[in-house]
Amino acid sequence: QVQLVESGGGLVQAGGSLRLSCATSGRTGIMGWFRQSPGKEREFVAAINWSIGNTYYAGSVKGRFTISRDNFKNTVYLQMNSLKPEDTAIYYCAAKNRAVGYTQQYDYWGQGTQVTVSS
């Protein structure tokens, strides 16, 4: 069982930046970030292949968000720049054992961290 703990959420003005962190108790194939706004389904944001570092982004965040990992700290980050009010959501870290596919079938989930972007 892999444990995931997110941190770094908060309140920021539009145009600002935040960095989310996800500490993991073990290495898996792919680490991802998802988000969910009230009344909406959870949506994929970004993912990274832990071993080779390849990344994949949702179109709505590409060019603004960057996912990265620190092998020594067993931590994955989501750097969020040029934030918009529509980025407001609970952000979840997730992990999957298989290093196949970036957007679905994740095995482990964190508890979530709130990101609020004011206009």
Rosetta blueprint (number, residue, H / E / L):
1 Q L
2 V L
3 Q L
4 L E
5 V E
6 E E
7 S E
8 G L
9 G L
10 G E
11 L E
12 V E
13 Q E
14 A L
15 G L
16 G L
17 S L
18 L E
19 R E
20 L E
21 S E
22 C E
23 A E
24 T E
25 S L
26 G L
27 R L
28 T L
29 G L
30 I E
31 M E
32 G E
33 W E
34 F E
35 R E
36 Q E
37 S L
38 P L
39 G L
40 K L
41 E L
42 R L
43 E E
44 F E
45 V E
46 A E
47 A E
48 I E
49 N E
50 W L
51 S L
52 I L
53 G L
54 N L
55 T E
56 Y E
57 Y E
58 A L
59 G L
60 S L
61 V L
62 K E
63 G L
64 R L
65 F E
66 T E
67 I E
68 S E
69 R E
70 D E
71 N L
72 F L
73 K L
74 N L
75 T E
76 V E
77 Y E
78 L E
79 Q E
80 M E
81 N L
82 S L
83 L L
84 K L
85 P H
86 E H
87 D H
88 T L
89 A E
90 I E
91 Y E
92 Y E
93 C E
94 A E
95 A E
96 K E
97 N L
98 R L
99 A L
100 V L
101 G L
102 Y L
103 T L
104 Q L
105 Q L
106 Y L
107 D L
108 Y E
109 W E
110 G L
111 Q L
112 G L
113 T E
114 Q E
115 V E
116 T E
117 V E
118 S E
119 S L
